[in-house]
Amino acid sequence: MTELALHETRAAYDAVATLYAELFSNALESLPLERAMLAAFAELVRSHNVGPIADIGCGPGYLTAYLNALGPSTFGIDLSPEMITLARRDHPDFHFVEGSMTALDLPDAHLGGILAFYSTIHTPPHLLPTVFAEFHRTLAPGGHLLLGFFAGNDPIPQEFDHKVTLAYRWSPDTLADLLRGAGFTEVGRMVREPHENERQFQGAQLLFRKPHSLDANSEGNQP
């Protein structure tokens, strides 16, 4: 993100961290399709066994703990110091660090999985390729990425008031094209209609894989 966008997003989530944790720490209980995608993601990461999962934009850490319970070793990264404080308080057995998804403090090919669960929605559209390039850099070949976001039908990202700070809805096809451009291969996707009492936007998940170089060459040669 630009320095201004970075500062605004950090400050906005610092301000609401305690309320956010109270409202959303049990959110998965009413999201069976998201639970199914998380389970599939965890199984794929576990079966490939090429590294841990980074929960990027982990917030108060409830998804970090959830994925650890499914088997894969998972740690959390978040831009907001207040969110990291809450995550460390509520989940002391797991590792949480401050960081930005535009410049991850991780070695190349270190991760077996990346979860970005509605955490890229505040990224200005022109910077999303930079974020996806960082995801690709830090994932090991054979690693998987699960991206959650608010979906729309317009191929151009649409701004909306997220209540916390400015956010964007994306067409799944548009985001999938950006991920392919960053070197990823699609594994699957899920798009669902909003539940009662939810914001009236579709929820979506994209599951992608970083191929081995031989896989990428093979896919590029397919008719």
N, C-alpha and C positions, 0 to 999 in steps of 0.2 A: 504494500500500500504506500501511497505518498505519506510523508511525515504527518501532514495535517489529518488525513483520513485515519492513519494509525493512532494518532493522539485522540481523535474524537471517539473512535471505537473503544479504545482502552478506557477513557474517562467515562463513557456511557455505561460500560459494563461494570466498572468499579462502583459506580453510583447505585446500581441495582443488584449487586451480587447477592446480598442476603435474601432479598425478596425473590430473585430468580431461583435460588436454591430451594426455597420453600415451595415455590409453585411448580417446579419442573422435575424435582428429584424422583418422582414416581410416575413420570409421564409415560414410560414404556408399558405400564400396566394396561393402558387403553389403546395400545398400538400394536396389534398382533402381526400386521404385515411387516412393520419395521422390525419386530422381534425375529421374524422369520428371515429377513435379509441379514440381520446381524448374526444369526446362527449360521447361515450359509457362509458368510464372510469369515467367521471364526473357524469354521471347519476347513475352509480352503487354506487359510493361513497356517493352521495347525498341520494339515497334511503336507504342505510344501516345506514347512520347517526351515525357512531361510532367515528368520530374524523375528524380533518382537513387533508388536503393533504400537504405533504412535497414535493416540487419540488427540488429534490436532484441533484446538478450540474446545478443550475438554470441559470448560466451565467448572462447576463444583465437583466434577469427577465421578458422577454416577454411572456414566457409560464406561469409563475406565474400569471401574469395579465390576460392572456387568460382564465385560469381555474377559476379564481375568477369571471370573467364575465359569466362563465357557471353556477355558483351557489355555488360550494363548497368553503369554506374558505381555502385559500392556502397561504403558506409562502415558501420562498426560502432559500436554503442552497448551498453554493459554497465554494470550496477550495481556490479560487483566491480572495484576498482582492480587487484587481482592478475591478473585475467583480461585487463584492458586492457594491462597490462605485457607479458604473454605474447603477446598479439595483435600489439602493436607490435614486439616482438622477432622474432617468426616471420614477420610479413608487413609489412616496413617500407615497402613501396610503397603501402600503403593507410592510410586515415584511421580512427582509433579514438578514441572519447571516452567518458568516464564519464557516466552519466545514468540516470534512472529513467523507466520507461514510463508512470508516472502523471502526469508533468509533463515532457514532452519539450522540450528547449531548441531548438526548431525553429520557423520561421515557419509561419503558416497556408498550406496548399496548396503546400507546398514539395516534397513527395516524389512520385515516380512509382510507388514500390512500398514495401511494408513486409513484411519477413520476420520472423515471430515463431515460430521453430522450437523448440518445447517450452520457450519462455521465459515463457509466461504461466501455466505449471502451478503455480507457487508463489503466485500472486496470490489472496488471499482472495476467495471468490466475490462478496461484496457490493461489492468494488472493481473487478470486471472491467468493468462498464459504464463506469467512469471511464477505464479503459485504452482501451477501444474508442472512446470519445469522443475521446481524444487521437489515436488512429490516424486517425480520420475527420478531425479538424481538420488534421492535418499532411499528409494525402494530397491531392494535386491531383485535381480531377474527372477521371475516366478512369483514375485510379491503381488499383493492385491490392494486395491483402493476401493473403499466404499464411500460414496459422496451422497449426502442428503441435502435437499434443497426444496424451495417452493417452486412449483412448476407453473408454466403458462404456455399458451399456444403461439404467441408472437415470437418469431425468430430473433427479434431484437430484445435484449434484456429490459425489463420494465421496473422502474423505481416504485417503491411503496414505503409507507410509514410503518416500520416494524415496532413502533412504540419505544424501543431502546435507542435505535439510531437508524439512519437511512439504510435500506436493504434493496435487493434486486430479486425478481423472479426470472427464471430462465426456461426456455424451451429445452426439454430433455435432448432433442436432436441437436440443438446448437451446442449444448455442453458436451455431448458425446463427440461431436466433431472437434471441439477444442482438445478433448482428451486424446483423441486419435492423433491430432496434430502434435501433441506432446510425446507421442510414442507409445501410448497405451492401446490395449486391445479389449474390446467389450466382451464381458462374460454374461451379463444380464441386466435387467432393469425392472423397476416397479413404480407404477404411478397409481395413486389412489385418490378418491374424492375426499373432501374434507368431512370430518366427523361433526356431529352436533356440538355446538359450543366452541368449535375451532374457527380460526380465521378462514374465510371462504376462498381459500386457495388449495389447489391440489398439492399433495405431498409426494415427493419423488425420491427414488434411490437409484443411483447408477453404480454398478459393480464392474470394475475394470481390472486388468492384469498388466503388469510390465512383462512383456515377453522376453525370453532368452533371444539372443541375436539370431540363432538359427530359426527360431519360430518366426521372428519378424521377417527374415528373408523369405521364408516359405510362404507366409501370408502375402507378401508383396508380389510373389510370382504367381499367385492364383489367378485364374481367368476371371 
